[in-house]
Amino acid sequence: MEMDATVLKDAVTRLKRAQGQLGGVIAMIEKGEDCERVVTQLAAASRALDRAGFKIISTGMRQCQLARERGEQPPLDEEHLEKLFMTLS
């Protein structure tokens, strides 16, 4: 299913944030910073990635529902969307 980048602006923002956080984590490790701070930042990056993934899936679910309401065949069936959802859990 092709996704509209404008609809996924929030997901892109979250991914860019995670990208910055990962860069920060790498720099922290290279500088030998405190383990607790490194893990805290890594957890924040992980949450940002998860939220971006869930946003992408929820957008896909909405697109499928709108297709059904228009009497069209949705681009993905419910089973496929569920598998995608489960890959993030």
Backbone torsions as a table, in degrees:
resi	resn	phi	psi	omega
1	MET	NA	127.0	176.5
2	GLU	-79.8	141.4	-177.0
3	MET	-114.1	142.2	177.5
4	ASP	-82.5	119.2	-177.0
5	ALA	-60.2	-31.9	-180.0
6	THR	-68.3	-34.1	178.5
7	VAL	-71.0	-29.6	-177.1
8	LEU	-97.9	23.8	-178.8
9	LYS	-56.1	-41.7	179.4
10	ASP	-62.2	-42.4	179.0
11	ALA	-64.1	-41.1	178.7
12	VAL	-63.4	-41.2	177.8
13	THR	-60.3	-44.6	179.4
14	ARG	-63.5	-39.5	179.7
15	LEU	-67.4	-38.8	177.4
16	LYS	-65.1	-38.7	177.1
17	ARG	-62.5	-44.5	179.1
18	ALA	-63.4	-38.3	177.8
19	GLN	-60.0	-45.0	177.7
20	GLY	-64.5	-40.4	179.4
21	GLN	-64.8	-40.1	178.8
22	LEU	-64.9	-39.7	175.0
23	GLY	-60.5	-39.4	177.9
24	GLY	-66.0	-40.0	178.6
25	VAL	-63.1	-44.8	179.1
26	ILE	-60.7	-44.7	179.6
27	ALA	-63.2	-40.3	179.1
28	MET	-62.0	-43.4	179.5
29	ILE	-64.6	-44.1	-179.0
30	GLU	-63.3	-29.7	178.8
31	LYS	-86.3	-6.0	179.4
32	GLY	74.3	32.1	-178.4
33	GLU	-71.0	169.0	-177.0
34	ASP	-54.5	134.0	-178.9
35	CYS	-56.5	-43.8	-177.3
36	GLU	-62.1	-42.4	178.7
37	ARG	-65.8	-40.2	179.6
38	VAL	-62.2	-47.8	-178.4
39	VAL	-65.2	-37.5	177.6
40	THR	-61.3	-44.7	178.8
41	GLN	-68.1	-37.4	177.7
42	LEU	-64.6	-39.4	177.4
43	ALA	-64.6	-38.7	178.0
44	ALA	-63.9	-41.2	178.2
45	ALA	-64.7	-40.5	179.2
46	SER	-62.7	-43.5	177.7
47	ARG	-62.3	-40.4	179.5
48	ALA	-63.3	-40.8	177.3
49	LEU	-64.7	-44.4	178.8
50	ASP	-60.9	-45.3	-179.0
51	ARG	-64.4	-37.5	176.9
52	ALA	-63.4	-43.2	178.4
53	GLY	-62.4	-44.1	178.7
54	PHE	-65.2	-35.5	177.3
55	LYS	-64.1	-41.9	179.0
56	ILE	-63.5	-44.6	179.6
57	ILE	-65.3	-43.0	-179.8
58	SER	-64.6	-34.9	176.0
59	THR	-64.8	-42.1	176.5
60	GLY	-61.9	-40.4	178.3
61	MET	-62.7	-41.5	178.1
62	ARG	-63.5	-42.5	179.9
63	GLN	-62.3	-39.7	178.0
64	CYS	-65.2	-42.2	178.9
65	GLN	-63.3	-43.1	178.2
66	LEU	-62.7	-38.1	177.6
67	ALA	-62.7	-44.0	178.1
68	ARG	-60.8	-42.9	-179.6
69	GLU	-63.4	-29.2	177.6
70	ARG	-84.7	-0.2	-179.6
71	GLY	80.4	17.0	-179.5
72	GLU	-99.5	161.3	174.0
73	GLN	-76.5	123.4	179.6
74	PRO	-65.5	150.5	-178.3
75	PRO	-64.2	-27.3	177.4
76	LEU	-133.5	145.3	176.1
77	ASP	-86.6	168.6	-175.6
78	GLU	-61.2	-36.2	-179.5
79	GLU	-63.6	-42.3	179.1
80	HIS	-66.2	-42.3	177.4
81	LEU	-62.8	-38.7	178.4
82	GLU	-63.8	-41.5	177.8
83	LYS	-61.3	-42.4	178.1
84	LEU	-62.2	-44.2	179.0
85	PHE	-59.2	-44.7	-177.4
86	MET	-67.8	-23.5	178.0
87	THR	-66.8	-21.1	-179.5
88	LEU	-93.7	-8.9	-177.0
89	SER	-95.6	NA	NA
